[in-house]
Every structure is written in C-alpha cells, then in structure tokens.
Amino acid sequence: MASPAPAPHTLADFALAAEQALDAATWAYFNGGAGDEATLHANAAAWQALPCGRAYCSRWPAGTRA
C-alpha cells in the first residue's frame, strides 16, 4: 500500500496537486495565461505576500486543501 502524498506547502506543490487531479483541458485552462500573464504573476505575488510566507499557512481554516 502506497503512502499518501504529503500535504502541499508551496504554490508549486498546490499547482502539482491540481495538475494531477484535473484532466488536461481543465488544467490547461487554470494554468494558462493570456497576453503578458499579469494575473498569473499577481496571483503568485499575492501568495508570497501572505503573513505565513511562502509555506502553507497552518492558521487557515480546516478543510482548506488542494
């Protein structure tokens, strides 16, 4: 029996979990950007600006998972 995957901690961890959970077309929609990808960059910057830093914030409400 395989061990469960570790909980995601970083934005890249959440992206990998989403990519593995979604079909290819849905993942492409969420992961893609248009034009200069300003929203993708803004989302990454917002994630890194969280009070908990770059790691998953253990103070988030229970059930907040990928």
MOMOTA-V305009 format. One record per pair of residues at least 12 apart in sequence whose C-alpha atoms are under 6 Angstrom apart, sorted by the first residue. I is the first residue (numbers start at 1). J is the second residue. Records with the same first field share a line. If there is no record, write none. Layout:
BEGIN
I: J / J
END
This chain:
BEGIN
9: 55 / 56
10: 55 / 56
END
